[in-house]
Amino acid sequence: PNCLPLQFLSYLGACDRLLKQGYEEGQVEEAMEMFQYSEKKAAEFLRLLAQFNDMGFQQNEIKEVLLLCGNQRERALEELVMK
């Protein structure tokens, strides 16, 4: 019974750190869920999402490609360029 509050606090702490990096709350929550609450993977996903977004790619396509490529930047970029 004591695990849940600790996991929840850990989740909130991770979300808070990601929000402080300037990511939107909805995106942070979505990324954390997509990567089973791995802050490291969620942070990498959000970083690449913002980067590819700045390059002019569509957000829904970026998300799909990053998930398929497991956040591998070069592979994801190749996929996005080919679309």
C-alpha positions in Angstrom: 0.0 0.0 0.0 2.9 2.4 0.5 4.2 2.0 -3.1 1.4 3.9 -4.8 2.0 7.3 -3.1 5.7 7.0 -3.7 5.2 6.2 -7.4 2.7 9.1 -7.6 5.1 11.5 -6.0 7.8 10.3 -8.3 5.5 10.9 -11.3 4.6 14.4 -10.1 8.2 15.2 -9.6 9.1 14.1 -13.1 6.2 16.0 -14.6 7.2 19.1 -12.7 10.8 18.9 -14.0 9.6 18.5 -17.5 7.1 21.4 -17.2 10.0 23.6 -15.9 11.8 22.9 -19.1 9.0 24.7 -20.9 6.9 21.8 -22.2 3.1 22.0 -22.2 1.3 20.1 -19.5 -0.8 18.0 -21.9 2.3 16.9 -23.8 4.2 16.0 -20.6 1.3 13.9 -19.3 0.9 12.2 -22.7 4.6 11.5 -23.0 4.8 10.1 -19.5 1.9 7.7 -20.2 3.4 6.7 -23.6 6.7 5.7 -22.0 5.3 4.0 -18.9 6.3 6.9 -16.7 10.0 6.9 -17.7 11.1 10.5 -17.3 14.2 9.9 -19.4 12.3 8.5 -22.4 9.5 11.1 -22.0 12.1 13.9 -21.9 13.8 12.7 -25.0 10.5 12.3 -26.8 9.5 15.9 -25.9 12.9 17.3 -27.0 12.7 15.6 -30.4 9.0 16.5 -30.8 9.9 20.2 -30.3 12.9 19.9 -32.6 11.0 18.3 -35.4 8.1 20.7 -34.9 10.5 23.6 -35.4 11.6 22.0 -38.7 8.0 22.3 -39.8 6.8 18.6 -39.5 3.2 17.9 -38.4 2.9 17.0 -34.7 0.8 13.9 -35.2 3.2 12.5 -37.8 6.2 13.3 -35.4 4.5 11.4 -32.5 3.8 8.4 -34.7 7.3 8.2 -36.1 9.0 8.8 -32.8 7.0 5.9 -31.3 7.8 3.6 -34.2 11.5 4.5 -34.1 11.8 4.4 -30.3 13.0 8.0 -30.1 15.9 7.4 -32.5 16.5 10.8 -33.9 18.2 9.9 -37.2 15.7 7.1 -38.0 12.8 9.3 -37.1 14.1 12.1 -39.3 14.5 9.8 -42.3 10.9 8.6 -41.8 9.5 12.1 -41.6 11.4 13.3 -44.7 10.1 10.3 -46.7 6.5 11.0 -45.8 
